[in-house]
Amino acid sequence: MTSITFTGIRTRFGETLANDIPALTIPSGEIVCFVGPSGCGKTTALRTIAGLVMQDSGDIAFGDRVVNDVPPEARNAAMVFQNYALFPHMTVAQNVGFGLSVRGRPAGEIAAKVAEMLEVVQLPQVGERYPRQLSGGQQQRIAVARALATEPDILLFDEPLSNLDAKLREGLRFELRQLLERLGVTTVYVTHDQTEAMVIGDRMLVMNGGRIVQDGRPAEVYRRPVNRFVADFLGASDVIAGTATAPMGERQAVVTPEGLRIEGLGSLAEGAPALACLRPSGVEIAPAGTAGLPAVEILSATDLGDRSEVLLAVGRHRIRAQSGARAGLAAGQQAAMRIDPERCIIVGDEP
Amino acid sequence: MRREGWNVWAAGIVGLAIVLILVPLGLVFLYAFATKWFASSPWWPQEMGTKWLLSIFETENLVNALLNSYLLAALTTVATLALTFPAAYVLGTRARQAAGWPGRAIETFSNLPLAFPTITVALGLLWLYRSTGLTNTYLGIVLAHMIMAVPYALRAMVGAFLMVPPEYEEAARNLGASRLQVMRRIYLPLVWRGVLAAGIFAFSWSLNEFVLVLMLGFPDVETIPIQIYQFVGGYYLHPQKAAVLGLFLLIPALALMYGVERLLKGASVVPAGA
């Protein structure tokens, strides 16, 4: 177990800035998720920790030890790859035991550790099989077992669940979280799925263009994205531009040129160009003519079983909303909308 | 009806191909073992035996030709693999990130010599060898054979290395394996079929090669094809001995082909994640 420190890390791939991380410390035992769209530099950051990518400048340190010149095989930072990278010519047991075997450990010790690890991932019977004989979910567990078998100081995950179907992914997410909590090893987990990051991580780092744009506890990042990019990434569906009103405590409002006023969480200076970021779950439908609520027209209503997805028109804006199932809404109806200020985020309108 | 019609055609074509291949080879066998074969009964020899086979071992220059052929083939194989294995490793694994022109260059380069007329290459080498003293030497012949063997071997082996997803090496390094351990425990088990195919090609190509040896090695370096040529086109005609020598080329070639077929049947490079 060790902490990880990035100091002035910059990495370029040709013209592209892959990573620019001036300072980042991941304390010992923390589970950190790097999230962001593809190409945001999250995987590069992970591979830099593993030593599979060499930064152009800056230092990576494990604890107090700068590891820039330490080759990947000596970093003891085991990685679970997106495609698992199980060795096809070795049995599951040989795969799991590989790390100990190359360290020259005695066969008996390796066998015992392999059995223990297969027990941990709940696949004690598959040791003699080959990876291709396992399902995707089983291969994923074996990849985790192989990484754990070396008793690494740091665990690295590169989108480990992205090749699995949605249902399996949801189950494994919680399982993985429990396992990581039990182990207490410093963990860096890369994903483009914000829900996965919220389940797995103690801390969430949102990346864009090679830089960390927000760093915080997952719930906090979700509730208070710092800019439009993060809000978008974390599920804001509609963004309405206007001017900020004077902040009152945590809240303020955005007023559009047409006079539509939307209240939300924000702390911009009065008069600043602002964006109100809405999530469908924060927009409700009220009966037409409700006092104090803007009038809307329903453009479409789709029954999804447990809820309805509704598209509203407010002047020239289109806003997505949610309502209960069988709310009896139909296209063309007039209604009003109520925006929950706790679920509307107001961020500066930066270019 | 239509299907049956096609089956007849297919059987006819396959049969013709088999006849075209097997008849000449069968004749070589018959010639090699026929000790009495009168013109009055042209279909089958009257007496068969191992006389001609054994006679080969009584003639010193024929034994030398046999040894020369196999030795040159072995040297060509070893030298080709020694040169191309590291190159294929670099091109198939290291240079893959910078894929693009190196890959295309190899592709082009490896195809070209296979299209060269051997005799033209031999002509060029003849002048080159005369000025460097490589004519009539083993080294000269091995180098000449490598001109053809290296591109093919490189092609086969780069292909084998390219089939190994880069994540395997990364995962192995990540789990604590040194570069040498990665080579021994990840790459070798996954590319050895390609290496073997390359080696077999180099060996059989060198064994069968005639023009380069004739122009660059003869008369000091004599091989089986050269002796066969002399027995059928030289001053001392002896088709039976030529046929026996032919068997010394044919049998290893058939054995190697069989080996390759069996290997490739078992070949399966499993992609990452599969």
Interface residues (C-beta under 8 A of the other chain):
Chain A: A50 G51 L52 P71 P72 E73 A74 R75 N76 A77 A78 M79 F81 N83 Y84 A85 L86 F87 P88 H89 F98 G99 V102 R103 P131 R132 G136 Q139 R146 A147 T150 N163
Chain B: P165 E167 Y168 E170 A171 A172 R173 N174 L175 G176 A177 S178 Q181 R185 I186 P189 L190 V269 V270 A272 G273 A274
